[in-house]
C-alpha cells in the first residue's frame, strides 16, 4: 500500500481523465472506417471505452442489448440506454444475427442483468415450427419469471451470481434487487404489479432463482416424498421443504437466509 502513495496523483489524473473523454476525443469517432468527427457515445461494457458516433454505437450493439452506454452531454458523461438512442431498436430472437423474421412476434421485456435492469424490445420468431417463447428466451440465457405470458426475465448469469452471493454472504433477494436498481445509474423500469405480483421488488429474482434451481434438482428435492410406486399419490402432498434434502438445500430461504 505504501508504494501507491508517491504515485497517488498520477493515478488520480488517470482516473479523472477516464471520467472525461480521454486523450482521443479530438480524433472523432473511433469506429472502424468511420470518418465522423462528432463522437459522443461510449460503452462501459465494451473493451477500451472508445468514443463512437451514433451510427457506430448502434451497429456495435445490434446483438448486445444489455450493455451500458454513456453520452457526452453538458461537459460530462451521462448514462443512457440504447433504446433512448434509437427508440425503434429491436432484437430478433430465433434467427441468425442480422436476419429478420417475416412472422415476428414483438414484445417488450424487463431484463434483470448483472449491470442493472433494462427494458428491451424483442421480436420472437413466429415461423412454422418455431420453438415456444420459453425456449427462445432460455436459448439466449434469459430465464422467465413466470410461466404464462412472461414480461420479466433474469439472465442466467445474474441468477448464478445471486445464488453465490446468497450462499456465501447471505445477501437477500430484496437487497440484491435494490443494488441492481442503483448499479446502472439510469432510470430503471418500474416493476409494478404487472411485472411483479404484490409489488414486491425482489419477487422476480426470487421466482427466477427458485425456478432455475428447482428444475434441475427436482428429483433431489422431491425424491423422498413422491415415490408413487411405494406410497401412492397421497405421498405427493409435500412442499419444497417437506423432505430432509429440501431442508438442507433451501435452509432459511432466499428472502432472508441462504439458498444452499
Secondary structure, DSSP 8 states (H G I E B T S, - for coil): -HHHHTTHHHHHHHHHHHHTTGGGGGG---STT---S---EEESSSGGG--B-HHHHHHHTTT-TT--EEEEETTEEEEE-HHHH-TT--EE-SS-TT---TT-EEEEEEEE-SS-EEEEEEEE--STT---HHHHHHHTTEEESSSSS--EEEEHHHHHHHHHHHHHH---HHHHHHHHHHHS-S------TTTSGGG-TTHHHHHHHHHHHHHHTHHHHHTTT--HHHH-GGGGG--TTSSHHHHHHHTT-TTTS---
